[in-house]
Amino acid sequence: MSTDDRFAKQRIADDLEEPVQEAGKLARRLGLTPYPVNYWVVDYDEMNELIAYGGFQQRYPHWRWGMQYDRQQKQGQFLGGKAFEIVNNDDPSHAFLQESNTLADQKAVITHVEAHADFFANNKWFKMFSDGAPRSASEEGRDRGPDAAGMLARHADAIREYMQDPEIERGAVERFIDHVLCLEDNIDQHQPYSPVETAEEHFEDIEGVDVTEQLDELDLSDEVKRQVFDDEWLDAQVEEGEGVSFPAQPEKDVLGFLRKHGMAYDEDAEKAVEMADWQKDVLEMLRREAYYFAPQKMTKVMNEGWAAYWESLMMTGERFAGDDEFVLYADHMAQVLGSPGLNPYKLGMEIWEYVENTENRREVVERLLRVDGVTWRTFGDVVDFTEVQEHLEPPAWLRDVAGHLDELDPEDPRVDAEGLEAARDGEFDVERYPWKALTYEGLAQRHYSLVKPQYRGFVSRVGQEELERVSRYMFDDARYDSIEEALADVEYTRGWERMREIRESHNDVTFLDEFLTQEFVDDNDYFTYEYTHASGDYRVTSTDHADVKKKLMLNFTNFGKPTVVVEDGNYQNRNELLLTHQYNGVMLDRSQATAVLKRVFELWGRPVNLLTITKEFDDHDIEVAKRRDREPEPEEVGKRLRYDGDEVTIEDVPWSDVEHLAATDIDYNTKPDEWLA
């Protein structure tokens, strides 16, 4: 880097020092508790490199980074894509600001990053990869987050040393990495990372059977027998049975299973041999990285929506964007939220706003149902919703702090007494930072969602079913004589508090499952579309929230990838690996499946099988369906793919072999408490 470049970056950093400090303070005043964030100013090429590296400055040598760098650079050159921010889940977090961005964009990035850092620090799925203990005496009371930058740097150094080892072919290391990366999403992301250090007994807790004769018939070498079977176990088998399989239950962590039981295939000897130490080491390092990045993939909608929500509130609601920056910021935010396709920023922000609105509405409804003469049956007839809106409006002094500074009462719980005194003494510009004179409670009422123009009708259209449900579970611990009296007790913080609760426990699947209601689908114009054989094109098929939910969750369950588990590591008692596809109505891509089998073979060292279900359509049925403008009924068929090192074979299997893989509906375990157990 030239001296001029360093000076330019230093000037930019100096200009951003105040926004960084104030954004962090504002985020905490709004109730966020982010990791500390270190901000770095980088140029265009450095930003593209960081994006290619997944937000880190050092990664192991591999061609994938160059490919991602090239893609990112071309996107900026030819598609108009622009990198605004990148932040990583680390403690402290590290965020990178591109020096060529405008000050408005930099402020947007900073507020966005503070919200991401809050999500990293508080979401339980991210905490599953945290160290858990305070780093130092100054951090007592705060759990330690991950040291991801250090971990990834150590991995990079170790793999680079293997590549430079004269006894190890660099190409062999790269090929091995390719094999592992093909399976990087095949982990058990609902469990904390645990290293695989030594192979445990394969058949622990499984009823023993006699397979000695079958092993002899297979003519396996003593070396292979010792590697796969324990002598003591073999001697302990009873004289009955047809063989034994492991694991006892299907294993979702395919990488972990291969690390524990996998072997390498020796082409010269034409047999499986034990993996080299460097192979075991590389596999475990990449498995650990897969567990680190898993929470980011599991919470993409939640995390980006959370960051977009608080960024918008700070930049527009608190005017963190200056008057000369507001229009540019609004334009760029509109571009982000208006991006085509499945947009996690837009979807996530809309659901968070819906969560806030529904919780605030419930609070208001609970108060109104305690007014004499108001019941869930008469609610819509006797409540004056115009009056309700008037009482929910924040007072003039809360909307315009600077214009009513002399009216603020330091004893009011919505007013920060020290901040008010500093504002009156001229210690800060109250026009720019009015929030410094307010408490969390004051800010919650100042930004109360139900008084925003776009949500003014949200209370009035509460449904009878919701009214009855609220009334049924409401404690009758207070009664009011009037609407005004009831609404004077409204807790304006309730929506934000509910949002923080959800932020702690949910991931994208549970988030969508719980909050994507019919009301949300109708308000935001969501629908499903499908390819139809009758017309040969795509058509809108449903606006029902259950259909929309299932369609969306296909994109997020298991990172949107097929769920494949290890069912048997001793398939047909021949040391072959049996993988099974947990079929949810979506077929595997045949070409991708066969390519993956070949990769898995390199990590198992012996033949690999995959059971799955496919849909087959009869040509005659398709023609009839077209004439009648309806969809043909497919036949579901069981298939077994097998790769033995030379060729891939595909054969039909009896339905009884795959029946346990079929879903009667789209199966999702969507209860966070069960997943966190």
N, C-alpha and C positions, 0 to 999 in steps of 0.2 A: 504494500500500500504506500502510495506517495505521501509526502508531507502535506501537500495541498488537500488530499483526500482526508487525512487525519484531522486537519484543521476544520474542514467542512463538516465532518461528522461531529466534531466537538462543539461547533456552533449550533448545530441542530439539537444536540443533546442538552446544551445549556438552555435553549428555547423551550425544551420539553420538560425541564426540571419541575417547574411550577405545575403544569397540567398533571404530571405523574403524581406529585405529592397530593394535590387537591383531589384527584380522582380516587386515590386510595382512601383519603379521609371521608369523602362523600359515600363511597361504597360501604364503609363501616358504619356511617351514620344511618344508612338505609337498612342496616341489619345484616349485611354480608360479612363473612369472616374468612377472607381469602388467605392463601399462603402469601408470604412476602414475594414480591415480583421484582426481578432484576430486568431492566430494559436495556436492549442493545440496538444501536443504530447500524444498519448494514446497507450495502449498495444492492443494485438490481441482481447482479450475478450471485452475490452471497445469499440473497433471499431465495433465489431459485435453488441454490445448493442446499439450503436448510430445509426447504420444502421437500426436495428429493430425499433427504436424509430423515424425514419424518419429524422435523423440528429440532434436530440435534446436530452438533458440529462435528462429531466423530462417529463413524460407523465402520463396520468391517468391510474389507474390499470385496466388491461384487458388481457385476455388470448391471444389476437392477437399478442402482443409484444413478448411473449414467443415463439409462433409458428414461427414468423419471425426470431427471434434470432436463433432458432434451425435450420431453413432452411439455414440461412446464414452460420452457423458453419459447417453444413454438406457439403455445397457447397465448402467451403474451404478445408475440409478434404478429400472429395471423388472426387470432380470434378475439383480440381486445381484452383478454383476461388480465386482471390486475391483482397482485398480491397485496392485501391490506394488512394482514396480521398472521403471525404464527406464534403459538405459545405451547409449552410442553407441560405435562403433568410431572412436576418436580417440586421439591421443597428445599430452597425457594424455587418458584417457577421462573422460567426464563422466557421473555417475550422479545420479539425482534421487530423493529420498526424500519421500514424501507425509507432511505433518506430522501428519495425523490417525491414522496407523498406530500400532499399539502398539510398544513397545520390542522385543518378540519378533519382530514382523514386520520392523522396521528391521534387526535383526541378521541375519535371514534374507536380506534384500535385500543387505546389505553383503557377506556371504560369497558369495552368488550372483554379485554383481557382480565380485568379485575373480577368480572363475573365468572369467567372460566376458572380462575384461580380459586374462587369461592366454591365452585362446583367440585373441583379436584379435591379440595380439602375436606368436604363434607359428605360427598356421596359414598355410600357404603361399598359400592362395587369398586371404586377407586381405592378405598381404604383396605381392600383385600390384598393390595400390593404395597402396603405401607409398612414401615419398620416398627411403628407403634410406640417407641420410647422417645422422651424429649432429647433433643440434640445437645442442649446445653442448659445451664442453670437459668439463663434468661428466657428460655422457652418452656419452663415448667408450666404444666397445665395444658399444653398443646401437644397432641400426638405427633410424632415425627412422620413425615411423608416419605416418599421414595427418593432415593439418590439415583435417579435414572441416568443422568448424564455420566456419572461415575461408572455405573454398571455397564452402559453401552460402550464407554471408552475402554474399559477393561476387556470386554468381549472383542472389540476391534483390535486391540493390541495382541490378544492371544491368537486370534485367527490369522492376523498378519504374520505372526511368528511361525505358525504352521505352514503358511504359504512360502515362507522364506527358508524353511528347513530343507536342506539339500536331499534328505532322505524321503521327503514327501513331495509328490508332484503337485504343483500349484493347480493344474487343471483338475486333478482328482478332488482337491478341496472345493473348488468352485462347483463341480458336478454334484458333490455330496450336499453342498448348500442348496443347490437347485432341488434336489430330492426332498429335503426337509421343508423348504419354503412352500412346496406344493401342498403340504399338509399343515401349514402354520395356523389355520383356523380350526383344526381338528384337535381341540383341547377341551377340557371341562371348565369353561369360563365361569361356571357358577360355584367353583371351589377355589380357595386360595392356592397360590402357587406353592408347591412342595417339591424340592429337588429329588430326582431319582438317583440314589447313590449306589445301592447294591441290589442285585436281582433277588427278590424274595422267592420263597417256595411257590412254584407255579400252581400247585394243586391244594393249597391250604384250604381247609374247611370243606373239601369236596369228598364225598364218599368214595373210598378206594375201590378199584376194580382191577382185574388181572389183565394187563396189556403186554406182559413180558413176551408171550408167544407172538403177538402181533408185531412187536418191535423186531423180534428175530426174523419174522417173515419179510419185513421191510429191508432187511440186510443193511441196517444202519451201522456205521462205524462206532466203536466204543467212544471216540472223541465226541461225536454228535450226541450219543446217548447221555454222556456226562454233562454236556452243555445244556441239554433240554430237560433231562430227568435227574432227580436226585437218587443216588443208589439206595439210601435208606427208605425213600418213598417206594421205590420199585419193590424192595424186599417185603414191604408192609402190605402190599396189595392182596386182596382176597381172591379166591378162585372163581369169582363170578363176575358177570358184566360184559359189556360190549365196548369198552373204551372210556376215556375220560376227556373232558374238555376244560379249558380255562380261558378267560376268567369265569368266576362263579356267576357273575352278572355282567351284562354288556358293558364294555368299558368305553366311555366317551372320550377320554384322553388318549387318542390314538398315538400321539407323539410320545407320551409317557410310556405307553405299553411297548412301543418299538424301542425306546431307550432301554427298557428293562429286559426285554426278551428278544429284540431284533438281532440279526446277524448280517454279515456281508457275504456277497456271493463271489467266490473265487473262480473266475472264468477258466484259468489254467487247470485248476483241480476239479472244476465242474461240480463244486459242492459248497455248502454254506460253511463259513468260518466265523470265528469271533471277530467282532468289530475291533478295529485298531483303537488305541487310546484316544487319538486325536478325533476320530469319528464320534466316539461317545461324548467327548468334551464339546465338540461343535454342536451336536444334536441337543445336548442339554442347554447350552447357551441360547440357541435359537428358540428352544421351547420356553425358556424363561422370558425371553423377549416377547414371545407370543402372549404369554400371560400378562405381561406389563401393558401391551397395547390393547388387550381385550376390552377393558372398560370403556376405552374411547370408542370402540366400534359398537359396544352395547348401548351407549347413551348418546349417540350422535344427535338425534332429534331433541332430546331433553337438554343436552349441554349447549348446543347452538341456539336453541330457542331461549334458554335461560340467559345466555350472554346477550342475545339480541334484545330481549325484554329490558334488561337493566341498562344496556347501552342506550336504548331509545329513551328510557325515563331520564337518564342523566343528561344526555345530549340535548333533548328537546324539553322535557318536563322541567329540568333544572337549568336549562339554557347554558349547559356547559359548552355548547357550540356558541361562539360569539355571534353578534348580529350579522357580521360580514362573512360568517362561515356557515350559517344555518341553511341557506338555500343549497349550497354545494353538498352539505352533509345529507340533507333530505333527498337530494337526487341520487346520491350514491347508495343510501339505505334502500330507496325504492328499487334500485337495480338489483341489490342483493336479495330482497324479498320477492322480487318479480322474476327471478331466474327460472327458466322452464324446467320441467321434469319434477321428480320427487325432491322438493326443496326442504331440507331439514331446518333451515333458518325460519322459513315461513310457517311450516307445519308446527314446529316446536313453539314458536312465539304465539301462534294462534291458540294452541292448547293451554299454554301457561296463562294467557289472558282469560280464557274460558274458566280455568280453575279459579283464578282470582275472582271473576265475576260471580260464579256460582256460589262460592263460599261467602262472599259479601252479601249476595242476595239471601242466602240462608240466614245470615245474621239479622238482616233487616226484617225478613219474614217472621223470624222467631219473636222479634220485638213487637211487630204489629199484631201477631196472634194473641198477644197478652193484653191488647187494648180491649176494654169492655165493649161488647157488642160485635167484636170481630172473631169469626170462627173460620175454619178452613172451607166451610160450605158457603159462607157469605162474603169471603175475602174480596173477590172481584167486584162485588156490588157495593160494598160500604166503604172501601178504602179509596180516598182521593189521591191518585198517584201523582198528580201535579203538586199537591201539598207535600207528598213524600219527597219528591225531588227538591223542592225548595228547602226542606229541613236538612237534607243531606249535603247541600252545597256548603263548602267551607266558607268561613267568614272572610270578609274583605281583607282583613289584616293578614290572614294566612295565605291568601292568593297573591297579595302584593306586600311583601314584608318591608321592602325599602320605602314604599309610600306610606306606611303606617308604623314606622319604627317607634314613634313616641307612644303609640297605643298598646304596644306589647307589654304584657304583664309578666315579670320574671317569675312569679309564683305559679303561673299557668303550666301544667305538665307538658304542654306542647311547645313551650319556649325553653331554650337553653339559656339559663341566666348568665353564665360566663360569656357565651357567644353574643348575647344581647348587649352586655356591657361593652365588649370589645367593638361591636358594631357602632354603638353610640359614641365611643371614643375615637372612631375613625381608624381602627387598627386594620381593617380590611374593607374592601369594596363590597358593600352589601348588595349593590345592584348585580354584581357578578356572582356573589356567593351568598345568597339569602339563606340557604340551608344551614349556614353556620350559626344562625340565631335560633334554629329550631331543633327539637328533639326528634327521635325516631317516631314518636306518637304524632308529633306535628306534621312530619313529612308524610306519614301514612294518610292523614286526613287531607293534606294538601293535594295528594295524588290519588284520592279515592276513585276507584274505577267506575263506580256506578253513576258518577256525575259527569263523566266524559260524554261529549255529544253523541258518539257512536253507540253508547250503551244506555242512554236515558230510558229506553223502553224495556230494559232487561228485567226489572222488578215486576212490571205490570203484566208481563206475559208468562209469569210462573204458572205451571200447570197444576191441575187439581190433584193429580197423583203425588206431586212433590209436596203440595200443601198438606195433604193428608198424612204423608210420611213424616214431615217435620212436626206436625201437630201430635202425632202418635208418640214420638220419642222426646217430646219437649217437657222439661221439668217446669211445673207451674210455680216458680219461685218468686215471681214478681207480677204485679198487675198495674196497668196504666189507665188513666182516665182519658187520655187523648193521644193522638198520633205524635204530636209535638213532644209530649212527655216521654213516649216510648223511644222515639228516635234520638232523644238527648243521651240515651245510654248506649248507643251503638258503639261497638268496638271497631274502630277504623283500621286497626292492625290485623284483623282476623284473616283477611285474604292473603296478606304477605306471610303470616305465620303458617297458614296451610301450605302455601307454596314451598316454604322452607322444609316442612315435614316431608313433603313428597320428594323434594330434591335429595333428601337424605337416603331414601329407601328404594326408590324405583329405578328401573331401566326402561329402555324404549318399549319393550314388549308389554310390560306391566302398565306403563304410562298410557299407551294407546288403548290397552284393554279396559282400563278403568275410566278414562275420561273422554274417549271418542264416542259420544252419545249421539242419539238422533238429533237432538237440538243443535249440537255442534256441527254435524254434517249438513243440516239444513241451513244454518247460518253462514257456513263457509263454502257452500256449493260443491261438496265432494261427491264423487260418484265412482262406480266401477265400470270398466269396459273390458270386453273379451273378444277374442277372435272367433268368428262364427263360420262354421263350415257351410251353412246355408247360403250366406252372401259372399263368402270369400274375403271378408274384410273385418274391421273392428267396429263394434257397436257399443253404445252405452247400455249396460245391462241392469244396473241397480243404483238406487240412491238410499237403500236401506243401510243403516249404520252398521249392522252386523256383517253385511257383505263388504262394506268399505273397510271395516276393521280387519277382517280376515285377509283381504287383499293387501292391505298395508303391512300387516304383521308378517306376511311371507317375505317382505324385504328386510325384516329385522331379526326374526328368529334365527339363531345360530349365524349371525352376521349376514343373513340373507343367503347363506350357502346351504347345500343339502346336508342333513345331519347323518353322518356315517359313524358307526361304532364298531368296535371289535367284539364279535360274538364268540369266536372260538380261535384259540391259538394252536389247537391241535385238531384241526378239521379232518373228519373221517379217520382220525387216529394216524395221520400221516405228516404231522408237523406243518401242515399248510395253514395259512392264515385265512380266516373267514371274516370279512367285513359285511355289515348289513346296512342298507339304506333305509332310514326311518321315513317311509313314504307318507307324504301329506297331500297327495293329489297332484303333485308336480313331478314329472318324470325327470330322470337324470339325462343330461346330454351324453349320448353314447360315446362320442369321440373323446370328450373330456374325461369320461369315466375310464376308458381304456388307457388313456395317457397317464392318469393317476395310478392305475394299477401297476404300470411299468415302473413308476417312481417308488411305489411302496415295496415292490419286489427287491429293489436295491437296498432297502432298509430292513427287510425281513430275511432275505437270502434264500428263500424257498418259495414255492408257488403261492399265489395270492388269489383269493376268490372274493366275489362281491355278489350278494343277493340283492335284488331290487324288483320293483314292480313297474311294468310299462302299460300304456294304454294302446290298444290296437283297434282300428276302425275298419269295418267291412266296407268295401267300395260300393256295394249295392245299397247299404244303409245310408251312405253319404248321398248318393243320387236321390234316393227317396226323400231324405231330409231336405235337400235343396228344393225339391218340387213342393214340399209341404211347408217350407219356411220354418223348419224347426231343426234342432240340433240332434245328430245321431248319438246313440248310446254306445260308448266304447266298452270293450271288454278288457278287464284288467288281467294281466298275465304275469306270472313269476318268471324271472330270468336269473341265470347265474353266469357271471363273467369270470373267466379264469385266465391268469397269465402265469406261464411256467418258466419264463426266461427266454422262450423262443417265439411263442405265438399266443394270441388272445383267442379264446374260444367262447362262444355264447350259446347257451342251451336253455330250453324251457325247463322249468322245474314244476313239480306238483304244487297246487295252491296251498296245500298244507305246510309246505316249506317256507312260504312267505306270508301266510295269513297273519302272523303276529306282527308283521311290519306295516300292515294296512291300517289306515286311519278311517274310522267311520265319519269323522269330521276333522277339521284341522285341529290337531292336538297341541295345546300349549299349556304348560304349567305356569300360570301367571300370578302366583301368590308370592310376593317378595319374602314373607316370613318363612315360607318353606324353602325358598332358594337360599336364604341366608343361614338356614339351620346348620 
